[in-house]
Amino acid sequence: MVITVYDVNAEDLVAESINYIVFQIDTTIHNNLTLKLKAVADSLEIANAVAAINKLHAFENSVEAQRGKKLSQEQVDKLISTLQRSNMSLA
């Protein structure tokens, strides 16, 4: 059995989420979601993990609020799973 370990940091996961939003999410909400993730990236840039985690939770709440509305179940699940990996890498 082969196990592959990836060195993934929160900044990479935030960038991955931003790219997903820009290319896969309805344009009527992607600007709002992208701005929220850029705020997370800004907090990470100044090494403020507490603020980054709080902003990730706010982003998650925004995404969940759009489940079944402007975001499909699959889109929300993809974004939330990426957020959970971000939280783990910040812990």
C-alpha positions in Angstrom: 0.0 0.0 0.0 1.3 3.5 -0.9 0.4 6.5 1.2 1.0 9.9 -0.3 1.4 12.8 2.1 1.0 16.3 0.7 2.4 19.4 2.3 -0.6 21.6 2.2 -0.8 24.9 4.0 -3.8 27.2 4.7 -2.7 29.7 2.1 -2.7 27.1 -0.6 -6.2 25.9 0.4 -7.5 29.5 0.4 -6.0 30.0 -3.1 -7.6 26.7 -4.2 -11.0 27.9 -2.9 -10.7 31.3 -4.6 -9.9 29.6 -7.9 -12.8 27.3 -7.5 -15.2 30.1 -6.7 -14.0 32.3 -9.7 -14.4 29.5 -12.2 -17.3 27.4 -10.8 -19.6 29.6 -8.9 -22.4 31.9 -10.1 -21.0 35.4 -10.8 -23.7 37.0 -8.7 -22.1 35.8 -5.5 -18.5 34.9 -6.4 -17.3 38.5 -5.7 -18.6 38.4 -2.2 -17.2 35.0 -1.4 -13.8 35.8 -3.0 -13.5 39.0 -0.9 -14.2 37.0 2.3 -11.5 34.5 1.4 -9.1 37.3 0.5 -9.7 38.7 4.0 -8.6 35.2 5.3 -5.5 35.4 3.2 -4.7 38.8 4.5 -4.9 37.5 8.1 -2.7 34.6 7.2 -0.2 37.0 5.6 0.3 38.8 8.9 0.4 35.5 10.8 -2.9 36.1 12.7 -4.3 32.6 12.8 -7.1 33.5 15.2 -8.5 36.1 12.9 -8.0 33.8 9.9 -10.0 31.0 11.6 -12.8 33.5 12.6 -13.0 34.7 9.0 -13.1 31.1 7.7 -16.0 30.4 10.0 -17.8 33.5 8.7 -17.1 32.4 5.1 -18.5 28.9 6.0 -21.7 30.5 7.3 -22.1 32.5 4.1 -21.6 29.4 2.0 -24.0 27.4 4.1 -26.6 30.1 3.8 -26.5 29.8 0.0 -26.9 26.0 0.0 -29.8 25.1 -2.4 -30.1 28.7 -3.4 -27.2 30.2 -5.4 -24.9 27.3 -4.6 -25.6 23.6 -5.2 -25.2 20.9 -2.6 -22.0 19.8 -4.3 -20.5 23.3 -4.5 -21.1 23.9 -0.8 -19.7 20.5 0.1 -16.5 21.2 -2.0 -16.0 24.5 -0.3 -16.7 23.3 3.2 -14.3 20.3 2.8 -11.6 22.6 1.7 -12.3 24.9 4.7 -12.1 22.0 7.1 -8.6 21.2 5.7 -7.7 24.9 6.1 -8.8 24.8 9.8 -6.7 21.7 10.4 -3.6 23.2 8.9 -4.1 26.3 11.0 -4.5 24.4 14.2 
